[in-house]
Amino acid sequence: MENKSINIYLEANPNPNSLKFVADYMLVEPGQNYDFPDLESAEIAPLAAELFGYDYVQRVFYMSNFITVTKTEDKQWMEIQDELKEHIKTFLESGKPILKESALEEKVVETEMDVKIMGILDEYIKPAVEQDGGAIEYRSFEDGIVKVYLQGACSGCPSATVTLKSGIENLLKSMIPEVKAVEAEEV
């Protein structure tokens, strides 16, 4: 991507403290996402680490062709969005990788139930969540409880609990009778 002009546009989502910065090309491999809730977790992500240099950046999330930034409540997007957009654009145009090689590892699926749950999440849930600037990552299934991790704009979103219980849990329970509940894990 070196010396290439990159276009970035902004998209709002249901979380008023998050904003999607959408590039005109894929930033990470399809199906992969990377959530950085703090500077320490961004060790493998040079761009995210730089964005944490702004005192108002609380979280950075990479997926597909977008980066979702979550800000502190004391700042308004109109005050900071252009600064962040320009930083992201300049970084991407430099040709530097947004992830270090050590970040590019595959996630392992263990059981038939894992595959079934992940299939439903991939087909029905992930597209809607991704459109809103976030992601849902399957963690485990044990004793009827599906555990997921909400990332990007979904983390800390006021409507995340409603989405989790009314949407995701109801869908999984109706499609997989063994599912009794869905819970979100924190970082």
Secondary structure, DSSP 8 states (H G I E B T S, - for coil): -TT----EEEEE-SSTTEEEEEESS-SS-TT-EEEESSTGGGGG-HHHHHHTTSTTEEEEEEETTEEEEEE-TTS-HHHHHHHHHHHHHHHHHHT--SS-GGG-------SHHHHHHHHHIIIIIHHHHHHTTEEEEEEEEETTEEEEEEEETTTT-TTHHHIIIIIIIHHHHHH-TT--EEEEE--
